[in-house]
Amino acid sequence: MKINRNRTRDWIAGVACSIATTVVATPSQGDWTAFRNGGSSHVEDSLSTQWSAERGIAWQTELQGYGQSAPIIYEGKIYTTSVVGPMCQACAVECRDLQTGALVWSYRHDSTHEHPSNYMNARAAPTPVVDRNGVYAFFETGDLLALDHQGQQKWVRDETKATGELDNSHGIGSSLAQNATHVFVNLEHGGPSFLTAIDKTTGQSTWTADRPSSKSWSSPIVADVNGQQQVIISSGGTVTSYDAAAGEQLWQLDGIEGNSVPSPTVSGQYLVVGARLPEFASAGSVQANCCLDLSEVSDGQPRVVWRADKAICEYASPVVAAGCAYFLNKANVLHCLDLETGDVLYRKRLGGDCWATPIVSDGRLYFFCKNGECKVVGVGPEFQELASNSLWDRDAPPIPETYVESSAASNHSHGQHSHSEHGGGHPGGDAGGHPGGNADSSSSQGPGGGMAARLKAGDRNGDDVLEGDEIPEMFRGMIARIDTDGDGRLSAPEIDAMAASFAERRKDAAASSRDPIVYGVAASDGHIVVRTGTRLFAISQ
């Protein structure tokens, strides 16, 4: 399908004809069973386009604790996860009725590894999955558990037994993926990292594939490629596919910078890869956002169909609809590209920060901004804003009722901590545990100071210059952007300049991380379910 310069083609019909050999593993009709509904963010239902704080909201309710995960929906029930207590002492799963919001059951599990509940850290960031046999939830505390649909525990695991203490600065945020028989956990951090397939019935690992140590929050997806189920991960500078049955690596594409947060999207034979602009890079200097053809794999790599220039992601993952791929960047500019050619069809500023990936429904895109606004945009090669709605009064946002904020600044300190009730100045969370605050969890040095200290600690010969293997692997991709004199080494002044730049960009992180913040959305049976840190909203026709 070629780009239609006159914009007169029926794009939706054209896309239906172009779908070929690859489809994403789909949930049951009408349900939303995983993060981004399995990776596509599509729902078949027609959804409301008009609502406000006064009308169109079917119900809203306070949740236990705090959570940055998205809701999931199965057979008229909503499932959410939260951590409870100022030190995340408990992991909570709640089941609610989709039509009324009434609590059906609540489950709590004592956290295996506590940590401060504040904006510096992930708080119930991974989104769970659900199927006909139960719900499966993973927490940044290392706890992975399975419950039946009555809220009874089936099995529980501590993933830190395999990894040791989790080292990810702001915590773990990668959501679960699933097929009919297994859940897939991608656990990447500063220590031993892996992708593992866990039998849903027994809770035992079927296979485990080692992954590079990388501080990433991207989530895997499961796709059916020519009849073979694959688990695909875009993370740590690569896009990699594994056989879902055996765990063998099938292919890998290297050189994808900035893919630590957005997750990939499958549409037909195409895999659309999203990535953020790497630290200290300028727009257009990297082309990590791209489209791969999964039906053409040669020498262990899929064919790169196109690479985007200035179309990049931030927190929200890319979506595909009506022959177009959509990327939303940090400046809230929506880029619409032709799916088959990569040609830019339009660029348009939306006017709101979005941490949640948009919903695609009935020829419309729903962009939920973190401040409760929603921009409804028509799909296709021309920008058309259809509606703008808000969940709450911007001058009187809903304040969390019971959440207790920890004042502990360190991710690694587990002694006595003071805490205070939530108030107007409470620093909430960041999207999916993504780094929105300090570069390191040791805030005494200020934003960027922790990163600089960690870098300088690698100076083994004490000459105030890092070179060779003195530079940690996770920083090597940044060398060209930090190394201002171009000598291939990092001097102390260059590291200090990097830290100062980092701190400047993140100086308002705490102020911009106060709940209510929209973290995740789901849709089913004509309802849109929106989750903030402590509250759940349902929008109906």
N, C-alpha and C positions, 0 to 999 in steps of 0.2 A: 504494500500500500504506500503510494507516494503522497507527498504533501500536496494538498489542494490549494493552490494559490488564490483561487476565487472564493474559498471558504463555502462552497455550495454542496459539497459531498455529504451524504449521510454517514457521519463518522462512526456512529455506533454500529450500523449495519456492516460497514467496512471492517471493523474490528472483529465482529462475529465471524466473518468469513476468513480472517487471517489466523485465528487460533489453530495451532497445529499440534505438535507432538507433546507439549509439556503443559501440565496443569498443576496448580497448587493442591495439596491435600486438603479437601474441603470438609467443613464440619457438617452436622446435620442441618437440614433446611430450617431456616428461621432462628437457629441458635447462634450464639457468639461465644465460642468455646475456648478461646485462647487470645493472647496478646495480638492485636491487629487482626483478630478473627482468623488466625492461622497464617497471617502474612499479607493478606490482600486488602484488609480494611473495608471490604465490600459487604453489604447486606442487601437482601432482595426486597425487603419491605419498603414501602413508601413512608417517608417520615415527615413530621411537621416542619414547616418553614417559618412559622410565626409563633413567638412566645415572648413572655416578659416575666418580671418578678411577680406581677399581679395576675397573669393568666397563662394557661398552657402548661404549667408545671403541675403534674399529677400529684406529686408528693415529694417531700425531702425529709431526710432523717440524719441524726448524728450517729457516727460510727464509733466503735471502740478505738481508743488509741489514735495512732497516726499511720497513714499508709500512702505510698506513692505508686502502688500498682494500679492497673486498670481493672474495672469490674469485668466479670464474665457472666454469661447467661445460658441457662440450659433448662428447657421445658418449663418455662414460666418462673424460674428461680434465679436470683442474682447471688453471686458469690464474690466476697471481697476479703482481702487480707489486711491486717494491721499489726503493728507492734504496740504493746501496752506498757506504760510506766516510763519514768524519766530515764531509766537505764535499759529500756526495751526488755524488761524482765520476762515478758510473755509474748508469744506469737498467737495471733487470733485469726480465726476464719469465721465469717458470718454468712448465713444463708437467709435471704429475704424474698418475699413474694414480689414478683415484678409488677403486678397490678396495684398493690396497696402499699408496698414498702414494709409490711409487717415482718417482724423478726420470726423466722421459722425455727432456727437453732443457732447456737453460738458454741464454738469450740476454742479452748485455750491450751497451749502447750508451753511449759517453762522453757525459756530460751537456753540453748546450750552455751552460747557466748553472748554476754550482755555488752552493750555499748551505749554511749550517750545518745539520747533522742533529741537531736537538734539539726539545724540546717546543714551542718558540716557533713552529716552522715546519711547514707541510705536508710530509709525506714520502710520496711515491707515493700521494697521497690520491685522485686520480680513479680510479674503477673502469673497467677496460677493457670491451670488448664482443667477442663471438666469433660467427662464422657458419661455414658449410661451407667457406669459402675461406680462413679464417685468423682471427687475433686482432689487434685494433687497440687500442693503448695510448697514453694521454696522461699526461704527467708535468708537475708544477708547474715544472719546469725549462724548459718551453716545447716539449719534444720530443714529437712525435706520430709514431707509427710503426705499420707494418703488417708482420706476419709470417705465413708460411704455417704449416701444421700440423706441419711438420718443424722449425720454429724458424728458418727462413731469412728474412732481411729482404726485403720486397717494395718498400717505400718508406719514407722518413723525411722529416719536415718540422720546421722551427723556427718555431713560431707567434709568437715575439717579433719576427720580421721585420716583422709587420704591426702589432704593438702597442707595440713598444719595451719597455724594462725593465718587468717585471711589478711593479705596486704594489698589494699586497693585504695588507700587514701580516703575516699569518700564512701567506701562500702561496695557491696555487690549489687548489680542491678539487672543482670541478664535474665530474661523471662524464660519460662519453660516452653518447649515445643513437644508435640506428641504425634503418634500415629495410633492405630487401633490397639497395639499391644504394649507400647513403651512410652515413657516420658524421657526427654533428652535434656540434659543439664550441661550448659557450657559454663565452666567455672574458670575464669581467667583472672589472675592476680599476680603479685610480685613473686610468689612462690610456685611450687609445682602446680601446673594447670592442665586441665583435661576437658574433653567432651565425653560424657558417659551416657549409655542407654540403660534405663532401669525398667525392669519388668513391672508392669502395673499391678499384677496380681500378687507377686511375692515381695516386691521391694528390693530385689537383688539385681546387681549389675550384670547385664548380658555381655557388654563389651565396653572398653574404655580406650579412647585415643588420646595420646599426649598432645597438648597444645603448647605453643610458646608462651612464656610468662609475659603477660601484657595486661595493662590496666584498662580494661574495656568493659562497656556496658551494653554492647550490641547483643541482640537475641538471635538464636538460630531459627530457621524455618524448615519445614518438611515439604518436599516437592516430589511429584511423580514425573520422572523424566523417562520417556519411552518405556513405560511400564515398570521402571525401577524406582523405588523410593530412595530419595537422597536427603540427607541432613546437610543444609548449606549454612555456612557461617561467614559473615563479612566482619572481620575483626583483626586488629593488630597488624595492619598493612597488607593483609591477604584476603582473598575470597576463596574458600575451600569447601569441597563437597566430599561427603562420606557416604558409603553405602549404609542405609539405615538398618539392614539386617545384620551385617557383619562388622561394621566400623572401619572398613578399609577406605583409605583415601582414594578418591576417584579422579579428582583434578584440583588444580590450584592456580590462581592468578595472583601474582605478586605486584608490588609497587602501588598499592592502594593506600595513600596517606589519609589520615584523618577519619578513618572508619571505626572510631571507638564508641560511637553512640547510635547513629541511625542503623536500622536493620534493612536487609534486602527485601525486594518485592518481586514475585513471579507473576508474569502475565503471558499466557501462551507459551511460546518457546523462549521468551525473553526473561532475563533476570536483570532488574534495575537495581543498581548499587548506589546507595547514598553515603555521603561522607561529609564531615565538617571541614571547614578551612583549618588546616593545621596551625598550631601556634606559630606566630611571627611570619606566616606566609601572607602574600598579597593575593587578592582576587585574580583569578586567571593564571596563577603561577603553577597550579597543580590541576590535574584532570582525573581525580579519583571517582567523581560521580560519573557513572557510565552505564552502558547497556551491554549485556552479554547474551549470546545466542547459545542456549544449552543444547540445542540439537546439533551443534557443530563443535565437537571437542576433538582437538588434534594435538598430539605430543603432550598430553596431560593438561591442556589449557582450552577453555571455551573461546570461541571467536568473539573479539571485542567489536560490537556493531558500531558504537560511537562513544566518544568521551565528551562530556560537557565541559565548557570553558568556564563561564561565570555562574552556571546553575549549580548551587551547592545546597546542602542541608545544614541543619543545626541539631535540634533535638528531635523534631518530627521526622519520621521516615518518609521516603517517597511513596507516592501512590500512582496507580495507572488507571485511566478511564477513557473510553471513547478514542482510542488511538493516541492518547497523550500521556506523557509522564510529567508529574508535578513535583517540584522541589521547593521547599520553603526555607529561606536562609535566615541568618541571625538578624538581619535588618528588616525582617518580615516582608521581604519581596518574594512573591510567588512567581516561579519560572515554569512556564508550560512549554514542553518540547514535544516534537513529533516522535512517537515511540520508535518508528522504524528508521528514521534518518538522523535524529538528534537535532534537527533544525529548531531554533527558538521561534515559537509561535507568538508568545507575548511575555512581558515582564510587568508585574503590577504589585504595588505595595498594598498590603492588606491593612496595616495600621493596628496590629496587635501581636504581642508575643505569643507563640503557640509552642507548648511543650508536648502536647498530645498529637499523635498522628491523626489526620482528618478521616472522617467516615465518608465512604462513597455509597450513594444510594439514589436510584431512580433518576440518573442524569444530573445529580447534584453532589457537590463537595461541601462537607460541613467542617469548617476550621474553628475549633474551640480554643479561644485564647485563654491564657492563664488567669486573666482577670474576670472570667465568666462571660465575656462576650463571645458570640458565635457569628462568623461570616459564612453565609451560604452562597456558594459560587456555582454557576452552571458549568458543566463539563464541555469540552470541545476547544477548538483552536482560537476562539475569541473570548476575552474576559467579559464576564457578565455577573455582577454582584446582584443576587436575587433578594437577599434579606440580611439584616443585621439585628441580632437579638441579644438579650442579656439575662443571665440567671438571677442576678441580684442587683439591688440598688447600689451603685458604685459609691454613694455617699454613706451607706450603712450596710457594709458587707456582713455576712453571718459570722460571728466570732465563735471559734470552737468553745464548746461548753465544758468539757471535762479534761481535755488534753493537758498533760503536764510536760513542760519543756525542761530539758536538762541544760544547765549552764556550763557543763563540763566541755572544755574546748578540745580535749585530746581524744583521738580515736583509740589510743592505746592505754589510757589511764583508767583503771577499774577500781580505784579506792573509793573514799567517801566523796560524794559530789553534792553540791547544793543545787536546788532547783526551785522554780517558781511557777505559779499558775500562769496559763496563757493570758496575754494581754495584748493591747494594740501594738506593742513594739516587739511582739514575739517573732523571732526569725524562723520561718517555716522551712520547708524542704525544697530540694531541687529535683528536677524531673528524673524519675527513675533512678535516683542515686547518682546522677551525673554530676561532674564537677562544676559547681557553680560558685563555690566559695573559694577558700584558700587552695593554693597549689599543693599544699601538704596539710595534714591534719594537725600539725603543731602550730597553732595560730599565734604563739608568742612571738614568732618572727614576722608575722604579718603575711598577707598574700604574696606568694612568690618567694618569700624568704626561706621556707622549708625546702622548696625545690632547689634553690641555690645551695643551701647547706648540704643537701644530699649529693649534689654534683661535686662540690668542693671536697667532700669526704673521700672521693675517689682519687684524689691527688696523692698517690702513694710515695712519690719521690720529693714532695714538698716544694716544688718549683713554681707553684701558683699557676700552672698550665696543665690542662688535661689533653691528652692525646692518646691515640691507639685504644687499647682495651681499658684505659682509665675512664673513658666515656661510657656510661651505662648504655646497654643496647637500646633501651626504650627512648634515649635521647639522640641516637645517632641520625635518625631521620631529620632532626631539626638542625644539624650542624651547619648546613649551608645558610640557614636563616639567622643563627646566633653568631656565627663566625664572621664578624663584620670586616676583618682585615683579610679574609680569604686564605689564611695559611693552613687550614685544615686542623687547627687546634683551638681549644677554648681557653682563653685567659681569664683571670679573675675579673678584670673590668668588663669583659664581654658577658660573663655570667651575671655580674651585678646589674648590668644594663638589661639583660633578659628578665631578671627578677623584678626590676622596677617597672618594666613594661607590663609584665604579667599582673603586678599589683594594681596598676592604674586601671586596667581593664576590669578588674574584679573588686574594686573598692566599695561598690554598692551592693555586693552579693547578699549580705544579710538583710539589708533594707528591702531588696526585691524578692525575698524568699519568705514572706509572711503569708500564712494561710488566711483567707481561702485562696488556693491555687488549683486550677484545673490540671490534674495529672493524667487522667485517662478517661476514655469513653468507650461505650459499647452500644449496640442497638439490636433489638429483637421485638417482634410482634407489634410493630408500630411505635415502640418506645425507644427513646434515646436515654441512656443512663450515663450520668456524668459524675465523676469522682473527684473531690478535692481531698486535701490531706485528712480531713476529719468528717466530711459530710458527703452524702449521696443524694443526687437529684434525679428525678424521672420526668422526662418531657413526653407528652402524648399528643396525639392528633387532636 
